[in-house]
Amino acid sequence: MFHFANMLIPVRSFLTLALAAAIALPTAYAQTAPATSAAGGKAKQLAQNEKKFVKDAADQMIAEIHLVEITKHGGAGSEGIKKTNEKMNKELGEAWGALATIAETHKVEFPKTDVSGSEKTNLEKLKKLEVDKFDKAFLKSLSKETKKTAQIFAGAEKTVQDPDLKAYLATWAPAIAAHHAEVEKAEDEAKKAK
C-alpha cells in the first residue's frame, strides 16, 4: 500500500534541489554567457595594457571629479572656476560612466570612487583657503591632475586594440585633452594676475 508520508522526504528534497537550481541557473548562465561588445560582436578579453588603461583612467577621472566638486554648493573659487568645473564635472562623469560600461562588458574590475588619503589631504588644504588664494592653488592641483589624465588617454590611443576602447578614446580623448589645455590656460592667467 502507498503512503503519502513515505513520499514527503523525497518531495522536500526534490523541491529543495529545484529551488536551488532555479536560483543558481541564472547566476551560472550570467557568468558563462558570452558578453557582447558595443561593436556588436562577442566581447573578447582585454589585454593587460587595456585593463591597466581602464583602471588608471577611471582612478584618475575620479581624482579630478573629487577635486572639481569642492567648488560646488557654495565652496571656494571664483565664478569662472565654478563654471569651468561644472562643465568638467559633467563631462568627466559621462566619460567615467562610459568606461564603466566597457569594463562591465569585458568583465574587468572597475575601481571604487573613494577618496584616497593623499586626495583627502589636498582637498582639506584647498577647502581652508580664502577665495583669492584658492583659485591659484586649486588650478595648480587641477592642472597636475588633468595632465596625468591626458597622458593616460594619449598613451592608450597608441596601444589599445579593442574596438570598444578605440571608440571610447575617439570620443573622449579630445575632451580630456581640452580639459587640460583649458586648465593650463586658466592657471597661466591666474599666475599673471596678482
N, C-alpha and C positions, 0 to 999 in steps of 0.2 A: 504494500500500500504506500502511496505517495504522501509525504508530509511536507507542507509548506515550510515548517520550521527548519527542516534539513536544508532547504534552499536559501535561507536567509543569509548565512555567512557567504556563500559563493556569490549571491546577488550583490551584497555590500562590497565585496572585493571587486567585482566587475564594475560597479558604479564608481568606486574609488579610482580604479585604473582608467575608466572612461573620462572621468573628470580631470585626472592628471594629464591624460593625453590631450584633452581639449585645451588645457591651459598651456601645455608645453609645445604643441604643434605650431601655433602662430609665432611663438618666440623662436623656435628652431627654424622655421621657414624664413623668418626675417633675417636670421643670421646666415642662412645659406643661399637665400635668394640673390641672384645677381643684381648688383646695383647698376643703374643706367646713368650715363653721364648726360650733361646738358647738351652735348653734341649729338645725343640720340642713340649712341651705341652702348655696349656693355662697358661699364666703368672699370678701368684697369687699375692695378695698384700703382700708387705714386712712387717714383724713385726717391731715394733717401734725400737728395738735394731738394726735391719738390716738397717733401714732408717738412724739411727744415725751413723752407720758404714759408709754408703755411703757418708754422709755429712762430717763427721770427716776425713775420709781417703782422700776425694777429697780436702778439705781445706788444709790438711797437705801436700799432694803431691804438691799442688800449692805453698805453702810456700817454699818447697825445690826447686822447679823449679825456683822460683824468686831468690833464693839465689845462685844456681849454675850458673844462667845466667849472673851474674855480672862479671864472668871471661871471657865471650865471647867477641869477637870483640876488642881485644887488651886491655881488662881490666887487672886489677892487678892479681897477682897469678903466681906461678911458672908453668913451663911447665907440671910437674907431676900433679898438681892440675887441670890445664886446661883439660888435657887428661881424668882424672877421672871424671870431671864434664861433659864432653861431653857425656861420656857413661851413666852417671846417668841421665842426662837431656833427652836423647833419651828413656831410659827405663821408666823413670817417665812419660814422655809424652804418651808412649804407654799404661802404666798401667792406667793413668788418662782417656785416651780415651776409654779403655775397660770398665772402671767403668761408664763412661758417657753413654755408650750404654746400660748397665744394668739398670741404672737409668731411661733412656728413656723407655725401655721395660716395666718397672714396674711402670711407671708414678710417679717417685719420683723427686721432685725438686732438681736440681743439682746446687751446689754453683757457683758463678761467679769467675772469675780469677783475680779479682782486688787485688792490693797490699794493705794490711791492714796498718793502721797507725804505729803500732809497727814494722812491717816488713820494712816499708819505712825508719824509723829512723835508724834501724840496717843496712840496705843496704847503706844508705848515709854515715854512720860512716865507714863502711868497704871500700867503694869506695875511701875514702880520705887517706887511709893508704898506705904507701910505701910497695913494694913487700916483703921486709924482715919481716915486721910486719904483713902484710896482711895474709900470709899463716896460722900463728898460730891463729889469731883472727877469720879468716874465718873458719878454721877447728873446732874451738871451737863452733861457731854458727851452723855449719853444723852438727856436732856430736849431738848437742841438738835436732835439727830438725829430723835427721834420727832416733834418739832414740824414739821420740814421734811417728813417723810414724810406726816404727817396733812394738811398743807397741799396737798401734791401730789395726794393722793387726793380731798380736798374740792373742789379746783378741777376735777379731772377729772369728778367726779359732775355738775357743772353743764354740762359741754361735750361729753362723748363721746356719739356717736350709735350706734356699732357695738354690736349686740346682745351679742356675746361680752364686750366690755369693760363694758357696762352690768351684765351678770350677774356678772362678776368684781367690780365695785365694790360691787354689792349684797351680795355675800358678804364681801368683805374690808375695805371702808372702815370698818365699825363696829369691827372688831377692831383696825385700825390706830389709830383714834381712841381706843379703850380703852387701847391701849399707852401713848399719850401721856398720857392722864389718870392712869393708874397711876404712870407715871414722875414726872410733876409732883407728885403727892401724896407719893411717896416722897422726892422732892427737898426739898419743903417740910418734911417731918418730919425729914429729916437736917439741914436748916438750923437747926431749933429745938433739936435735941439738941446738946449741947456736949461 
